[in-house]
Amino acid sequence: MRMKYRLGVDAGGTFTDFVLAEQNGEIKLYKTPSTPSDPREAIQSGLDLISEDIGESIEEIVSNCDLCINGTTVGLNALIQHTGAKTGLICTAGHEDSIEIRLGHKEDGYRYDPDYPPATMLVPRYLRKGIRERVVSDGSVKTQLKEADIRTACRLFKREGVESVAISFVWSVLHPDHERRAAEIVREMLPEVILTVGSELYPQVREYTRTSTAITNAYLAPILRSYVESVDKYFANLGAKYPVRYFQSNGGLAIGEVMGNRSVYAINSGPASAPQAGLYVAEPFNSKNVITVDMGGTSFDITLTKDGVTNLNKDIDFLRYRIGVPMIQVETLGAGGGSIGRIDEMGLMQMGPQSAGADPGPACYSKGGQLPTVTDANLVLGYLSPEGLIGGRLPLDIDKARKAIKTHVADPLGISIEHAAYGMYTIVNNNMVNGIRRVSVERGYDPRDFVFVGAGGATAAHITALASEMGVKTVILNKLASGLCAFGQIISDVKYNFMATCPVRLEGSAPNKRINKFFKELEAKGKKHLLADGFKKPQIDVKRSIEMRYVGQVHECTVEIGNFEINDKTIEDVKMAFHKRHEELYTYSEPHNFVEVVNVECTLYGRIEKPNPLILGRGEKVEKAIKNHRKAIFSARGIKTKTPVYDGNKLGAGAEILGPAIIEETTTSIVVQPGWRAKLDKSASYVLTHDQKE
């Protein structure tokens, strides 16, 4: 670290997490309720907390930060709530409806459901304007660009108050001149609008994906740009010496200017830092197979890392919109502390996906919430302290929790409040287990070959129950677990993805020169960005990949290659890597078949110095860390068990606790189920294992 502090801020749906790393190796975690209407209010509240805790002014703290990093849900919320900018589309005539045709089918899981409603269009039909022009699949121009059509579209957009415009022409990736000229005309006639050019944002084949990605980016750009400008200004006024970095959904950092122009990279940035943090936490235990689970107040996010590598998604449907740019593969479901319990029309108990969120929150928050949530159930079961969360700063009312569960769950089912609470706990756990199976078992991975790493404030109350159900024997919970994504941000690097379409069959030597040319151009573009961002050449790393397929196939697979010159010898190594990858994914390969390249991609990293690791000293004797005993329920029978409650702040390295037990950290409560034991490692992580003696 170049300076005294490094700050990570992760805005969630219910809480905003702050991690402050100090040069001496100390790392502190803070939480404050999120303020979705204006996320900057939560940032101010968090900085006030930090200032009060360490006894320095906010200005002193920020001016002594080498990095201030912000993971934001602004773009995600706008996409969920459809509160983005009024957007217009300029496209090839005849292709105005491609985003509604959606390749002729609905998303996976709903393809044959006639009652599943169509997605809400981010650009209404009357603001999608077709332009007479046509480029064909070899890159040649069949129909010249009719500039008058663009000017007509611009006049309409001006009358309608359009704030952002997306441009996407057919085969523009092979001949971008038409899009570039269209962009010039839009800038001339509508200088105030924000412009997204499809072939620049996502220069890959597949017109529907490129158009949808460009529209999503345009829809979010004004909101993201306004947000990053205000946050940048806020930190600059506090004396920040370096620009704020924003976390991207590809798992890396970017400056605000980049996020404003490439807003689509921000839509799922929150959980994207979890794999990096999970690997960091698991490293002292030589674990590279990690499933990171993050249960916050609103959602449950799952990422899987195999052999130290986390999968990236491209060309997927996210919130019903096709997104082409790379995103960390995250499985998200509506299962958080605020998930609401209810009885459905068939008389069955359901949990989520509806959430009480931060406002009004669970019934026990006493903020006006009347419906029972997971947090209310955990409080009734004895897993949470009645004194409150976040070190008592958020008091909990158990009577209101019991009343909500009684009214909406227990009485309708004719069962006790305790049985209803345990039923709520069990059902939300089953929902999460199903999500974990989707990222593991359904993709060919045995979860028993992985360790669980917990993240998020609510995870620790559920994770040993989840592990028991999945047959996972080891769980790792760092003392920073409830803010693990914020921690992941401060140990992440700046990362940019640059792509190009390169359709070529790998025959003879001619394709080698073409592939080399694209790689060199992409790397030069990426290095220019990073050098301008203040990185030195030794801090810049490049990774190359090629999307390949057998001739005649419709879909391609991504093959990572080294940073070598492509020639007659090395191209054979690339082909062999493709055959191997194809066999890994689909259980077969066809070495006798011709191979073709579709796209090439360069990922450039600006490596950032990591903060010193947190080393935990020895603490008091375990018995002295017992705060009290609380009656808790660990089975469907509803039997209350006298359970020791430990003060996590008094536990040091080597402390070992046998379940059933509850360990209260300032920002989370760890439930050690019967049959499990927890041992606190010097790396500040609790290692929970299934007790073989039980």
C-alpha positions in Angstrom: 0.0 0.0 0.0 1.3 3.4 -1.0 -0.5 5.3 1.8 -1.9 4.8 5.3 -5.4 3.5 4.4 -7.4 1.7 1.7 -11.2 1.9 1.7 -13.7 -0.5 0.1 -17.4 0.3 0.0 -20.0 -2.3 -1.0 -23.6 -1.1 -1.3 -26.1 -3.9 -0.8 -29.8 -3.9 -0.9 -30.1 -3.7 2.9 -26.7 -2.8 4.3 -23.7 -0.9 2.9 -20.3 -2.5 4.0 -17.1 -0.6 4.6 -13.7 -2.2 4.9 -10.7 0.0 6.0 -7.3 -1.6 5.6 -4.4 0.1 7.4 -0.7 0.0 6.4 0.2 -1.8 9.6 -2.0 -4.8 8.6 -5.1 -4.0 10.7 -8.4 -4.4 8.8 -11.7 -3.0 10.2 -15.2 -3.7 9.1 -18.2 -1.3 9.4 -21.9 -1.6 8.4 -24.6 1.0 8.0 -28.1 0.6 6.6 -28.3 1.2 2.8 -30.2 4.2 1.4 -31.4 3.1 -2.0 -33.0 6.5 -2.8 -29.5 8.1 -2.5 -26.6 5.7 -1.9 -24.3 8.7 -1.1 -26.1 9.1 2.2 -25.0 5.6 3.3 -21.4 6.4 2.3 -21.6 9.5 4.5 -23.0 7.5 7.4 -20.3 4.9 7.0 -17.5 7.4 6.9 -18.9 9.0 10.0 -18.7 5.6 11.8 -15.1 5.1 10.7 -14.2 8.7 11.8 -15.8 8.1 15.2 -14.0 4.8 15.7 -10.5 5.7 14.8 -10.6 9.3 16.0 -9.6 11.0 12.7 -11.7 13.4 10.6 -13.3 12.1 7.4 -11.0 14.4 5.5 -7.9 12.9 7.1 -9.0 9.4 6.4 -9.9 10.0 2.7 -6.8 12.1 2.0 -4.6 9.3 3.4 -6.2 6.5 1.2 -4.3 5.2 -1.7 -7.5 3.7 -3.1 -11.2 4.4 -2.4 -13.2 1.6 -4.1 -17.0 1.6 -4.6 -19.2 -1.3 -5.5 -22.6 0.0 -6.4 -26.1 -1.3 -7.0 -27.3 1.8 -8.8 -27.3 0.2 -12.2 -28.7 -3.0 -11.0 -31.6 -1.3 -9.2 -32.4 0.8 -12.2 -32.6 -2.3 -14.4 -34.7 -4.1 -11.8 -37.1 -1.2 -11.3 -37.0 0.0 -14.9 -36.0 3.5 -13.9 -33.2 4.0 -16.5 -33.0 6.8 -19.0 -35.3 7.4 -21.9 -33.5 5.7 -24.7 -33.6 5.6 -28.5 -32.2 2.9 -30.8 -30.8 3.5 -34.3 -30.5 0.1 -36.1 -30.5 -1.4 -39.6 -33.9 -1.1 -41.3 -35.9 -4.2 -40.8 -34.2 -5.1 -37.5 -36.2 -2.8 -35.2 -37.9 -5.7 -33.5 -34.9 -8.1 -33.0 -34.9 -7.3 -29.3 -38.5 -8.4 -29.0 -38.1 -11.4 -31.3 -35.3 -12.5 -28.9 -33.9 -15.2 -31.3 -37.4 -16.7 -31.4 -37.7 -18.0 -27.9 -38.0 -17.0 -24.3 -35.3 -17.5 -21.6 -34.2 -21.0 -20.5 -36.7 -22.3 -18.0 -39.6 -20.5 -19.5 -39.2 -21.4 -23.2 -42.4 -23.4 -23.4 -44.5 -21.5 -20.8 -47.3 -19.7 -22.7 -48.2 -17.7 -19.7 -44.8 -16.2 -19.1 -45.1 -12.5 -20.0 -42.7 -10.8 -22.4 -39.9 -8.8 -21.0 -40.4 -5.0 -20.6 -38.6 -3.3 -23.5 -36.0 -0.8 -22.5 -36.6 1.1 -25.7 -40.3 1.4 -26.8 -41.2 0.5 -30.4 -41.7 4.1 -31.5 -38.1 5.0 -30.4 -36.5 2.2 -32.5 -35.7 3.7 -35.8 -34.5 1.7 -38.8 -31.9 3.1 -41.0 -31.5 2.1 -44.7 -28.0 0.6 -44.8 -26.6 -2.9 -45.1 -23.3 -4.7 -44.5 -23.2 -8.4 -45.3 -21.3 -11.2 -43.6 -18.0 -10.8 -45.5 -17.8 -7.1 -44.4 -18.7 -5.6 -47.8 -21.4 -2.9 -48.2 -24.5 -3.9 -50.0 -26.5 -0.8 -49.2 -24.9 2.6 -48.5 -25.8 4.5 -45.4 -28.8 6.8 -45.8 -27.8 9.8 -43.6 -31.2 11.4 -44.0 -32.7 8.5 -42.1 -30.4 9.2 -39.1 -31.3 12.9 -39.1 -35.0 12.0 -39.2 -34.4 9.8 -36.2 -32.5 12.5 -34.3 -35.3 15.0 -34.8 -37.8 12.5 -33.3 -35.5 11.8 -30.4 -35.1 15.5 -29.7 -38.9 16.0 -29.7 -39.4 13.0 -27.4 -36.7 14.1 -24.9 -34.5 11.1 -25.4 -31.5 11.1 -23.0 -29.4 8.3 -24.4 -29.0 6.7 -27.8 -27.8 3.2 -28.8 -26.5 2.5 -32.3 -26.3 -1.1 -33.6 -26.1 -2.1 -37.2 -26.0 -5.6 -38.7 -22.4 -6.9 -39.2 -21.0 -3.6 -38.0 -18.2 -5.6 -36.3 -16.7 -6.3 -39.8 -17.4 -2.8 -41.2 -17.9 -0.2 -38.4 -17.8 2.9 -40.7 -21.6 3.1 -40.9 -22.0 3.1 -37.1 -19.2 5.7 -36.8 -20.8 8.0 -39.3 -24.2 7.6 -37.6 -22.5 8.5 -34.3 -21.0 11.7 -35.8 -24.5 12.8 -36.9 -26.1 12.0 -33.6 -23.3 14.0 -31.8 -23.9 16.9 -34.2 -27.6 17.0 -33.8 -28.0 15.8 -30.2 -24.8 17.0 -28.4 -26.4 16.6 -25.0 -27.4 12.9 -25.3 -25.1 10.0 -24.2 -24.2 7.7 -27.0 -23.4 4.0 -27.1 -22.0 2.5 -30.3 -22.5 -1.3 -30.4 -19.3 -2.2 -32.4 -17.2 -0.2 -29.8 -18.9 -1.5 -26.7 -19.2 -5.1 -27.8 -17.3 -5.8 -31.0 -18.5 -9.4 -31.4 -20.7 -11.3 -33.8 -24.4 -12.0 -33.0 -26.6 -9.0 -33.7 -29.2 -9.6 -31.1 -26.6 -9.9 -28.3 -24.8 -6.8 -29.4 -27.9 -4.7 -29.8 -29.3 -5.8 -26.5 -26.0 -5.0 -24.7 -25.8 -1.6 -26.4 -29.4 -0.8 -25.4 -28.8 -1.9 -21.8 -25.6 0.2 -21.6 -27.4 3.3 -23.1 -30.4 2.8 -20.7 -28.1 2.8 -17.6 -25.4 5.3 -18.8 -27.0 8.6 -17.7 -27.7 7.2 -14.2 -24.3 5.7 -13.7 -22.5 8.7 -15.1 -24.4 11.0 -12.8 -23.7 8.7 -9.9 -20.0 8.3 -10.5 -19.6 12.1 -11.1 -21.2 12.9 -7.8 -19.2 10.3 -5.9 -16.0 11.4 -7.6 -16.7 15.0 -6.6 -17.7 14.0 -3.1 -14.4 12.2 -2.5 -12.4 14.9 -4.3 -13.9 17.5 -1.9 -12.8 15.4 1.0 -9.2 15.5 -0.3 -8.8 12.2 -2.1 -5.5 12.1 -3.9 -6.4 9.4 -6.3 -9.5 8.8 -8.4 -12.3 6.6 -7.0 -12.3 3.1 -8.5 -15.5 1.3 -9.2 -16.0 -2.5 -9.1 -17.1 -4.1 -12.3 -19.1 -7.3 -12.9 -16.0 -8.8 -14.7 -14.3 -9.0 -11.3 -12.0 -5.9 -11.7 -11.7 -2.2 -11.0 -12.2 0.7 -13.3 -12.2 4.5 -12.9 -15.4 6.5 -13.0 -15.0 7.7 -16.6 -14.9 4.1 -17.8 -17.9 3.1 -15.8 -19.9 6.0 -17.1 -19.1 4.9 -20.7 -19.4 1.1 -20.1 -22.2 1.1 -17.6 -23.3 -2.4 -18.5 -20.2 -3.6 -16.7 -21.7 -2.3 -13.4 -25.0 -4.2 -13.3 -23.9 -7.1 -11.1 -20.7 -5.7 -9.7 -21.5 -6.3 -6.0 -21.1 -10.1 -5.7 -18.4 -10.2 -8.5 -15.7 -9.5 -5.9 -16.7 -12.6 -3.8 -14.5 -15.2 -5.6 -11.4 -13.1 -5.2 -12.1 -12.7 -1.5 -13.0 -16.3 -1.2 -9.7 -17.5 -2.6 -7.8 -15.1 -0.4 -9.5 -16.4 2.7 -9.0 -20.0 1.7 -5.4 -19.6 0.7 -3.9 -20.3 4.2 -5.6 -23.7 4.0 -4.4 -24.6 0.5 -7.9 -24.6 -0.8 -8.4 -23.7 -4.5 -11.8 -25.3 -4.9 -14.1 -22.8 -3.3 -17.9 -22.2 -3.3 -18.5 -18.7 -2.0 -22.0 -18.1 -0.6 -23.2 -14.6 0.2 -26.5 -14.1 2.1 -27.3 -10.5 2.6 -30.5 -8.8 3.5 -32.1 -9.1 0.1 -30.4 -11.9 -1.9 -28.3 -15.0 -1.8 -25.3 -15.0 -4.3 -23.2 -18.1 -5.1 -20.0 -18.3 -7.1 -17.8 -21.4 -7.8 -14.1 -21.4 -8.2 -12.3 -24.6 -9.4 -8.6 -24.9 -9.3 -8.3 -21.2 -8.5 -10.3 -20.1 -11.6 -13.8 -18.6 -11.5 -16.0 -19.0 -14.5 -17.0 -16.0 -16.6 -20.4 -15.7 -18.3 -20.8 -14.1 -21.7 -23.9 -13.8 -23.9 -26.4 -14.6 -21.1 -29.8 -13.4 -20.1 -29.6 -11.3 -17.0 -32.8 -9.9 -15.5 -34.4 -10.9 -18.9 -31.9 -8.8 -21.0 -29.2 -10.4 -23.1 -25.8 -9.2 -22.0 -22.7 -10.1 -24.0 -19.9 -8.6 -22.0 -17.9 -10.8 -19.6 -19.4 -11.2 -16.1 -18.3 -13.3 -13.1 -20.7 -16.3 -13.1 -23.0 -15.6 -10.2 -26.1 -17.5 -9.3 -28.5 -15.1 -7.5 -31.8 -15.9 -5.8 -34.2 -14.1 -3.5 -33.1 -15.6 -0.2 -31.8 -13.0 2.2 -32.4 -11.9 5.8 -35.3 -9.8 4.5 -37.0 -12.5 2.5 -40.6 -12.7 3.5 -42.4 -15.8 4.6 -46.0 -16.4 3.4 -48.6 -19.0 2.9 -49.5 -19.5 -0.8 -52.8 -20.2 -2.4 -52.3 -23.9 -1.9 -51.7 -23.5 1.8 -48.0 -24.1 1.6 -45.3 -22.1 3.3 -43.0 -20.2 0.9 -40.0 -18.0 1.5 -39.2 -15.1 -0.8 -38.3 -13.9 -3.4 -40.1 -10.9 -2.1 -38.0 -9.0 0.4 -38.6 -6.4 3.1 -35.3 -4.8 2.1 -33.8 -2.0 4.2 -37.1 -0.1 4.3 -39.4 -1.1 6.0 -37.2 -4.1 6.8 -38.1 -7.1 9.0 -40.8 -6.7 11.6 -38.2 -6.9 14.4 -36.5 -3.8 13.0 -39.4 -1.7 14.3 -39.4 0.4 11.1 -42.9 -0.3 10.1 -42.5 -3.8 8.6 -45.4 -6.1 9.4 -44.5 -9.2 7.5 -42.3 -12.1 8.9 -38.8 -12.5 7.4 -35.8 -14.8 7.7 -34.3 -12.4 10.3 -37.5 -12.6 12.4 -37.3 -16.4 12.3 -33.6 -16.4 13.3 -34.4 -14.1 16.2 -37.2 -16.3 17.4 -35.0 -19.4 17.1 -32.4 -17.8 19.4 -29.7 -17.4 16.7 -29.6 -13.6 17.0 -29.2 -11.4 20.0 -32.3 -9.6 21.2 -30.0 -6.7 22.0 -29.6 -6.0 18.3 -27.4 -6.2 15.2 -24.2 -4.3 14.3 -23.0 -4.3 17.9 -26.4 -3.2 19.2 -26.8 -0.2 16.9 -29.8 -1.8 15.2 -32.0 -3.0 18.1 -34.3 -6.0 17.5 -37.8 -6.4 18.9 -38.5 -10.1 19.5 -42.2 -9.5 20.3 -42.8 -7.9 16.9 -41.0 -10.8 15.3 -43.2 -13.3 17.1 -46.3 -11.4 16.3 -45.5 -11.3 12.6 -44.8 -15.0 12.4 -47.9 -15.8 14.4 -50.2 -13.7 12.3 -48.9 -14.6 8.8 -47.5 -18.1 9.2 -48.2 -20.0 12.5 -51.9 -19.3 12.9 -52.8 -20.0 9.2 -51.0 -23.4 9.5 -52.2 -24.2 13.0 -48.7 -24.6 14.4 -46.7 -22.9 17.2 -44.6 -19.8 16.5 -41.4 -21.9 17.1 -42.4 -24.6 14.6 -43.3 -21.9 12.1 -39.9 -20.1 12.6 -38.0 -23.3 12.1 -40.1 -24.1 9.0 -39.2 -20.7 7.6 -35.5 -21.4 8.4 -35.6 -24.8 6.8 -37.4 -23.7 3.6 -35.1 -20.8 2.9 -32.1 -23.2 3.5 -33.6 -25.6 0.9 -34.0 -22.7 -1.5 -30.3 -21.9 -1.1 -29.2 -25.5 -1.3 -31.1 -25.8 -4.7 -29.1 -22.7 -5.9 -25.8 -24.3 -4.8 -26.7 -27.4 -6.7 -27.3 -25.4 -9.8 -23.8 -24.0 -9.8 -22.2 -27.3 -8.8 -24.0 -30.6 -9.4 -25.9 -29.5 -12.5 -22.6 -28.3 -14.0 -20.7 -31.5 -13.3 -19.0 -30.5 -10.0 -19.3 -32.5 -6.7 -19.8 -29.9 -3.9 -18.0 -32.3 -1.5 -14.8 -31.5 -3.4 -15.1 -27.9 -2.3 -15.0 -25.8 0.8 -17.7 -23.3 1.6 -16.5 -19.7 2.2 -19.2 -17.5 3.9 -19.8 -13.9 3.0 -22.6 -11.5 3.9 -24.1 -10.7 7.3 -26.8 -13.4 7.3 -24.8 -16.3 6.0 -23.1 -17.3 9.2 -26.5 -18.3 10.8 -27.2 -20.7 8.0 -23.9 -22.0 6.5 -23.4 -25.1 8.7 -26.9 -26.2 8.0 -26.3 -25.7 4.3 -23.0 -27.6 4.4 -24.6 -30.5 6.3 -27.3 -30.8 3.6 -24.7 -30.7 0.8 -22.2 -33.1 2.4 -19.5 -30.4 2.6 -17.2 -31.0 5.5 -15.3 -27.7 5.8 -16.6 -24.2 6.1 -14.4 -21.1 6.3 -15.8 -17.9 7.9 -13.4 -14.9 8.1 -14.0 -12.3 10.8 -14.7 -10.0 7.8 -17.2 -12.4 6.4 -20.2 -10.0 6.6 -18.3 -7.5 4.5 -16.3 -10.0 2.4 -17.3 -8.4 -0.9 -16.0 -5.0 0.3 -12.8 -6.8 1.3 -12.6 -8.4 -2.1 -12.7 -5.0 -3.7 -9.6 -3.7 -1.9 -7.5 -6.8 -3.0 -8.7 -6.7 -6.6 -6.8 -5.3 -9.6 -7.9 -2.9 -12.3 -9.2 -5.0 -15.2 -10.3 -4.3 -18.7 -11.7 -6.6 -21.4 -11.1 -5.8 -25.1 -12.6 -7.9 -27.8 -12.7 -8.2 -31.6 -14.5 -10.4 -34.1 -12.1 -12.5 -36.2 -14.0 -15.0 -38.2 -11.4 -17.2 -39.8 -10.9 -21.0 -40.5 -7.5 -22.2 -39.2 -6.1 -23.4 -42.5 -2.6 -22.4 -43.8 -0.5 -19.5 -42.5 -2.8 -16.6 -43.5 -5.0 -16.7 -40.4 -2.0 -16.5 -38.1 -1.1 -12.9 -39.2 -4.7 -11.8 -38.8 -5.0 -13.2 -35.3 -1.7 -11.6 -34.3 -2.8 -8.3 -35.7 -6.0 -8.3 -33.6 -4.2 -9.3 -30.4 -1.5 -6.5 -30.8 -4.2 -3.9 -31.5 -6.3 -4.9 -28.5 -3.3 -5.0 -26.2 -2.1 -1.6 -27.3 -5.5 -0.1 -26.6 -5.7 -1.7 -23.2 -2.1 -0.7 -22.2 -2.9 2.9 -23.3 -5.8 3.0 -20.8 -3.7 1.5 -18.0 -0.7 3.8 -18.6 -3.0 6.8 -18.6 -4.4 5.5 -15.3 -1.0 5.7 -13.7 0.3 2.2 -14.0 3.9 1.4 -15.0 4.6 -1.3 -17.6 5.8 -3.9 -15.0 2.4 -3.6 -13.3 0.5 -4.5 -16.4 -0.4 -8.1 -17.2 -2.1 -9.5 -20.3 -4.2 -12.6 -20.8 -5.3 -13.8 -24.2 -8.2 -16.0 -25.1 -9.9 -17.2 -28.4 -13.5 -18.2 -29.0 -13.3 -21.3 -31.2 -15.6 -24.0 -32.7 -15.6 -26.8 -35.1 -16.8 -25.8 -38.6 -20.5 -26.2 -38.7 -21.1 -25.6 -35.0 -23.4 -22.8 -33.9 -21.8 -22.1 -30.5 -18.1 -21.6 -29.6 -16.1 -22.2 -26.5 -13.4 -20.0 -24.9 -9.8 -21.2 -24.9 -7.2 -19.4 -22.9 -3.8 -19.2 -24.6 -0.4 -17.8 -23.7 1.0 -14.5 -24.8 3.0 -15.9 -27.7 3.3 -15.1 -31.4 0.8 -17.1 -33.4 2.7 -19.1 -36.1 2.5 -22.5 -37.8 3.8 -24.3 -34.7 2.0 -22.4 -32.0 -1.4 -22.5 -33.8 -1.2 -26.3 -33.5 -0.8 -25.9 -29.7 -3.9 -23.6 -29.8 -5.9 -26.2 -31.7 -4.9 -28.9 -29.2 -6.0 -26.7 -26.3 -9.3 -26.2 -28.1 -9.8 -30.0 -28.5 -9.0 -30.5 -24.8 -11.4 -27.7 -23.7 -14.2 -29.0 -25.9 -13.8 -32.5 -24.4 -13.9 -31.0 -20.9 -17.1 -29.2 -21.6 -18.9 -31.7 -23.8 -17.1 -35.1 -23.2 -15.9 -35.4 -26.8 -13.6 -33.8 -29.3 -13.1 -34.0 -33.1 -9.4 -33.6 -33.8 -10.0 -34.6 -37.4 -12.4 -31.7 -38.0 -11.6 -28.2 -39.1 -11.5 -25.5 -36.5 -12.5 -21.9 -36.9 -11.9 -18.8 -34.8 -14.9 -16.5 -34.1 -13.7 -13.9 -31.6 -10.4 -12.9 -29.9 -10.2 -11.3 -26.5 -7.5 -9.6 -24.4 -7.9 -9.1 -20.6 -5.5 -6.5 -19.2 -4.8 -6.2 -15.6 -3.3 -3.2 -13.7 -1.8 -5.0 -10.7 -2.4 -3.2 -7.4 -0.3 -3.8 -4.3 -2.3 -5.9 -1.8 -2.7 -4.8 1.8 -0.8 -6.7 4.5 -2.6 -9.8 5.7 -4.5 -9.7 9.0 -2.7 -11.8 11.7 -4.6 -12.7 14.8 -2.9 -13.0 18.1 -3.9 -15.3 21.0 -6.9 -14.4 23.0 -8.4 -15.1 26.3 -9.4 -18.6 27.4 -12.4 -19.8 25.5 -14.5 -20.0 28.7 -13.9 -16.4 29.5 -15.4 -15.4 26.1 -18.8 -16.8 27.0 -21.2 -13.8 27.3 -24.3 -15.7 28.4 -26.4 -18.7 27.5 -29.5 -18.5 25.3 -32.2 -21.0 24.4 -32.0 -21.9 20.8 -33.8 -24.4 18.5 -31.8 -26.7 16.3 -34.4 -29.2 15.1 -38.0 -29.4 13.7 -39.1 -30.8 17.1 -38.8 -27.3 18.5 -36.8 -28.3 21.6 -35.0 -25.4 23.1 -31.4 -26.0 23.9 -29.4 -24.0 26.4 -26.6 -22.7 24.1 -23.4 -20.8 25.0 -23.0 -17.4 23.4 -19.4 -16.4 22.8 -18.0 -12.9 22.3 -16.0 -13.2 19.1 -14.0 -10.1 20.0 -12.5 -12.0 22.9 -11.5 -15.1 21.0 -8.0 -15.4 19.7 -6.0 -17.7 17.4 -6.4 -21.4 18.4 -9.8 -21.0 20.2 -11.9 -24.1 19.6 -15.6 -24.3 20.2 -17.9 -27.3 20.0 -21.5 -26.9 18.8 -24.2 -26.2 19.6 -22.9 -22.7 20.1 -23.4 -19.1 18.9 -20.4 -16.8 18.2 -21.3 -13.1 18.1 -19.1 -11.0 16.0 -19.9 -7.3 15.7 -21.5 -7.6 12.3 -22.7 -11.2 12.2 -23.7 -14.2 14.4 -22.2 -17.6 13.7 -24.5 -20.5 14.4 -22.4 -23.7 15.1 -24.9 -26.5 14.7 -24.8 -29.6 16.8 -22.2 -31.9 15.4 -19.9 -29.1 14.2 -16.9 -27.5 15.8 -15.3 -24.1 15.1 -11.6 -23.3 15.4 -10.2 -19.8 15.0 -7.1 -19.6 12.8 -4.4 -17.0 13.1 -5.5 -15.7 9.6 -8.7 -14.5 11.4 -10.9 -17.2 9.9 -13.1 -19.6 11.7 -12.7 -23.1 10.2 -15.9 -25.1 10.9 -15.7 -28.8 10.4 -18.2 -31.6 10.9 -17.2 -33.2 14.2 -16.2 -36.8 13.4 -16.8 -37.8 17.1 -20.5 -37.0 16.9 
